[in-house]
Amino acid sequence: MFAKSLLPLLALAASVAAYANPGSCSGSCIVHDPAVIRRSDGTYFRFSTGSKIQIATASSLAGPWTIRGSALPNGSSINLAGNMDLWAPDISLIGSMYYLYYSVGTFASQSSAIGVATSTTMDVGTWTDHGSTGVTSSSGDFYNAIDSNLVQLNGGGYRLNFGSFWGDLYSVTMSSPLASSGSATQIAFDPVGTHAEEGSFMFYRSGYYYLFFSWGICCGYNISRPALGQEYKIKVCRSRSSTGRFVSMILSVRFERWADQM
C-alpha cells in the first residue's frame, strides 16, 4: 500500500525534474547573471554582470537583443575593490521608479557590498547611483553580501535576499527600497562541502513564498567537470513566511539539502 501511494509522487518528481530545452534567442544573447523586466511600452530591458552593469533591450524575450550601454558608466560610489566591475544585478519597479541592485566585490572574497541605483525609464544615461544599501560583509562574517534580490512582501514592505557560499542565503528587512534595517536572517544553508548556494530569487503567490536558488559547482567546466550530482542547477522550495521554514515541493522534505531540482 505504501509503495502504491508513492507512485503518483514519484511521477510528479519525474515531471518536475524534466524541463524544456531553452528557447531561441537572437542578437546579443550570451551574458552572465541576467535580470529582465518589461517596460510599459512593451520593451524588454536586460541587465547583466560586467560593463558596469550592461543594459540591453529587445522587443521580445527571444530578441533580437541590442546592447545599449552601461547603467553606471562611472562605476559605483561604494569604496571597495571591484567598484568598477559590478556583478549580479536585480531589477524591480516600485511605483514609478525602477530600482537596480548590484554587487561590489571581487571573486572568492567576502569584502563585498550591495548597492542600488534608480531611474524612471531604465534608459542609458538616466541612472542615479545611491551607493550602498547598508548590506555589506567582510572576512569572517557568516555571509557574502552579493547576489541580491528585492522581495515585495504580501501585505506591504520589502526584504532583500542575498548570499553566495559561506553561510549561503540570508535576508534583511528594508526600511525603504534604498536602505536595509536590522540584522540579517539565514533562510537557506547546505552544511555539506563548500555550502554551494547562491543567486536566490523569491516571489509570493497564493499564500506561499517561492525561493529559487542556484546550487552546485558553477565554474571551470572547460578544465574539469564536477562529480555526478554536483553540477550547477536551480532548486526551489516554498514557505508561508518569507524567512522560512522552507520545504521542498515534493514529499515535504526540508529543503536545506534536498530542495527540488528544476
N, C-alpha and C positions, 0 to 999 in steps of 0.2 A: 504494500500500500504506500509506504513512504517513497519507494523508488518511483512508483507511478506518479505520485504527487510532484516529484521533481522534474518530470519530463517537460511540462509546459514552461517551467522556469529555465531549464537548460536551453530550450528552443528560443526563449526570449534572450538569453545570454548570447547565443549564437547570432541572433539578428542584430543585437547591439554591437557586437564585435565586428560585424561586416560593415563596410562603408563603400560608397561610390567612388570611382576614380575622380580626381579633380577635374573641374570643367575647363573649357578652353579659355585662353587669355591672350590678348594681343597688345602690342605696344611694349612699354617698359614694365615688365611683369616680375622680374626677379629682384626681390627686396627682402630685408630682414625685419621681423617684428612689425608687420603692418597693422595699422589701425584705420578702419574705414568708416565713413559716415556719409549720408546723403543729405545734401542741402535742399532747401525748399524748392529751388528751381529745377531739381532733378539731377544736378551734378554730383557725382561721387568724388569725394576727397579721400586720398590715401596718404597717411603719414607713416614714415618708416625710419629705422635706425640709420645713422650716417648722414653726411652732408648737412650737419646741423639741423637735423630733422627734415628729411626730404619731403616735399609736397608734390603729389601727382594727382591729376584729375582724369575723369572718364565719364562718358555718357551712360555706361552700364558697368556692372561688376566685371563683365568679361572684357572690358576695354572698348576701344584702344586707350591705354593709359599713357598720358603725356606728362613728363616731368616739368614742373613749373618753377622750381627753385627751392629755397630753404625757408623754414618757418623762422629760425633765429640765425640769420647770416653772420651775426657778430658773436655767436655762442651764447652761453649762459652767464649771468652775473654771479652765479654761485662760485665761491672761491675754493675750488677743488681741482685737482688734476683730472683731466678729462672734460673740462667745461667747454671745450671746442669740439668735442666728439660725443654727441648726445645720443642716448640709447632709448629704445623701448617706449615709444610714445603711446599715449592713451587719449582719446578724444571724447568729449561729452558736450551736449547742448543743454544749457540751463537758462530758461527764459529766452532772451535774445542774444545770449553770449555763448561763444564756444570756448571751452577750457581744454587746453592741450597740456597734458602732464608728460614729463620726460625725466630720464635718469642721467645723473652725472656721476662718473666714476671710471675706474679702469678695470680691465678684466682680472678676475680672481682676487679682487681687493674688496675689503669692507669699508674703505674710505669713500662713502657714497652719499648721495642726497637726491631727493625727488623735487623737481622744480615744476613751475606752472606758468603758462603764458595764455593770453586771452586775445580774442578777435571777434568782431561781429559778423565777418564774412568768410573767414578762413583763407582769403586770397593772400598770395605772397606780398610782403610789404605791409601787412596790416596787423602783425602780431606784436603784442606788448609783453615783454618778459617781466614777471613778478618775482623771479628768484625762487628761493626755497619755500616749500610748503611747511617746513619745520620737521619733516620726516628725514632724518639723517642717521648714519651709522658710522662706526669706526672700529678698528681692530679690537677684538674681544667682545663685541656686542653679540647678542643672541641671533641677530638677523642681518641681512644685507639690504640696504634701502634702495632697491631698484625694482623695475618691472611693476609699475603702479597701475591700478585700475580703480576709478571712482565708481562707487556704488550708490545709486539713489535709493534710499530705503522706503519701503512701503510705510505710508503714514507720515513721511517727511524726514528730512535730514540726510546726511551723507556720511559714508565711511570710505576710507582709502585703503584698499588691499595692496599688499606689496610683498616682496621677498624672493630670494633665489639662493638655494642651498643653505648652508649653516643651519639655522633653525627653521628653514623653509618659509611658510606663508604666514603673514601677520596682517592685522587690520587695526586701524586707528580711526577714532571719531574726527570728523572735520567740523570745526566751528563755522566755517564757510567753505565754499569751493576753493578758496585760496590758502587756507591755513588749517593745520591739524590742531587737535586739542586732547590733552591727556596722554596716557601711556598706551602702547600697542598691545594687542591681544593675539596670541598664536591661534591660528584657525586650522592649520594643517601641518603635520610633521611625519616624515618617514624616518624611523630611528635606525634604519639599516644603511650601511655603506656611506656614501657621500651626501646623504639627505637630498637626493636629486629631485626637488620640486621647485617650480618657478613659473613665471608668466601667467599668473592667475587672471581669470575673468569671471565676473559674477553678475547674475541678473535675477530679478524677482518675477515669479509667475504663479498665479493660482495658489497662493498660500505657502510657497516654498522659495527659498533662495538656492539657486543652482550655481555651484562652484566648479568651473573648469580650470585645469592647470596642466602644465607640461611636466612630464616625468621621464627620467632616464638619462642616458648619455647622449648629449646633443651634438658633439663636435668631433672633428678629426677623423671622419669616416674615410677620407682619402688615404689615411695612414694605417688605421686599424679599425676593425668592426667590433662593436660591443658584444658581450656574451648574449646568447639567446635569452630573450625576455627582458634584457636591459636596454633595448632600443628606445629612442626618443618617441614619445607618444603622448596623446592627450587623454586625461582621465576626468571623470565627472562624478560629483556627489551632490547631495542636497540636504537642507535643513530648514526647519521652521524659523530659525533665527539666523541673522546674517553673520553671527560669530560661532555658530555650531550649537550642539554637536551634529556634525555632518555624517550621513550614512550613504552607502552606495545605492545605486538604483536597482540592484539585484540581490535578493536574499537578505537585505538589510544588514549587510556586513559593515562593520566600522571601516571608514574609508582610509584610515591612517596608513595602511599598507595595501589595501585591496580595493580601492575605488575602481569603478568600471572603466575599462578602456573604450574609447570612442574611435 
